[in-house]
C-alpha cells in the first residue's frame, strides 16, 4: 500500500532536523516516459555488467509507480522489493535515499523515521531530474548500497 506523499512528508518533518535540512525545493515535473526509462535502465545495466554485479533495477514515475523493472539473471530475490522501495523513497522525498541512511546512522530523533510507512532508508535510490524537475526515480539493489548508487547514478546521468 502506498501512503500519500503529504502524510509521509508530515511524518518525516517531525522526525529529524538533519533530514529536514536536506529538503529540496525542486518541483515535480511530468513523469518519466517509458522511452527514457528504457535508456536509464540500459545505462544502469551497462554499469552493473561492467562490474559483474547482478542487481535489480526499478524506475518509478512521480507518483512512485513502476514504469520499468528489471531483474538481472542471478540477482537475489530479496532485492526486488528493496529496489522498488529505494526508488519510491527517492521520488516521494525528492532526494537520494542515502539521506535517510545517513540520518539514521547519526541516531537520535532520526530513528523515529523507521516507523514511516514506505520509507526505505538505504543508499541506492536516486531522483531522476530533467529540466530542473523531479520526473521519477531509480532504485537499485543487489550489491553494496554504495555500488547500488553507482549503478543508479549511471542510469540517472543519461538525463543530463
LUMGUTI-934244 format. One record per residue (C-alpha): residue in three letters; x negated, y negated, z. Coordinates in steps of 0.5 Angstrom, whole numbers, plus 500, padded with zeros to 3 digits. Layout:
BEGIN
ALAXYZ
...
***
This chain:
BEGIN
UNK500500500
UNK497493498
UNK498488503
UNK500481500
UNK494476500
UNK497471504
UNK497476510
UNK490478509
UNK488471509
UNK491469515
UNK489476519
UNK481474517
UNK482467518
UNK482468526
UNK477474525
UNK470471525
UNK467464524
UNK462467519
UNK467470514
UNK471463514
UNK465459513
UNK464464506
UNK471462504
UNK471460497
UNK475454494
UNK475458487
UNK482459484
UNK484465481
UNK485465473
UNK488469468
UNK487477469
UNK481480466
UNK483483460
UNK482491458
UNK477489453
UNK473485458
UNK474491463
UNK471496458
UNK465491457
UNK464490464
UNK464498465
UNK460499460
UNK454495462
UNK455497469
UNK455505467
UNK448503463
UNK445500469
UNK447507473
UNK445511468
UNK438508467
UNK437509474
UNK440516474
UNK446514479
UNK452518479
UNK458513481
UNK465511481
UNK467504478
UNK473500478
UNK475494475
UNK482490478
UNK486484476
UNK487478480
UNK493482484
UNK488488486
UNK491493481
UNK487497477
UNK485495470
UNK480500468
UNK477506472
UNK471511471
UNK468516475
UNK462519472
UNK460526472
UNK457529478
UNK460523483
UNK462524489
UNK470525490
UNK470520497
UNK467514492
UNK474514488
UNK478510494
UNK472506496
UNK470503489
UNK477501489
UNK477498496
UNK471494494
UNK474491488
UNK480490492
UNK477486497
UNK472482493
UNK478479489
UNK483479495
UNK478474499
UNK474471492
UNK468473495
UNK463479495
UNK465485499
UNK458484502
UNK460478506
UNK464483511
UNK459488511
UNK454482514
UNK459479518
UNK461486522
UNK453487522
UNK453481527
UNK458484531
UNK462479536
UNK469477533
UNK468479526
UNK469486529
UNK477485529
UNK477485521
UNK476492522
UNK484492523
UNK485488517
UNK489492512
UNK486493505
UNK479491507
UNK473495505
UNK467491509
UNK462495504
UNK457492499
UNK459493492
UNK465489491
UNK464483486
UNK469478484
UNK469477476
UNK468470474
UNK470467468
UNK471459466
UNK469458474
UNK476462476
UNK476469479
UNK479473474
UNK479480477
UNK473484481
UNK469490480
UNK468495485
UNK462501485
UNK461507490
UNK456513490
UNK449511492
UNK447506497
UNK451499498
UNK445495495
UNK445500489
UNK452500488
UNK452492488
UNK446492483
UNK451496478
UNK457492479
UNK452486478
UNK450488471
UNK457489470
UNK460482472
UNK454479469
UNK457480462
UNK462475463
UNK456469464
***
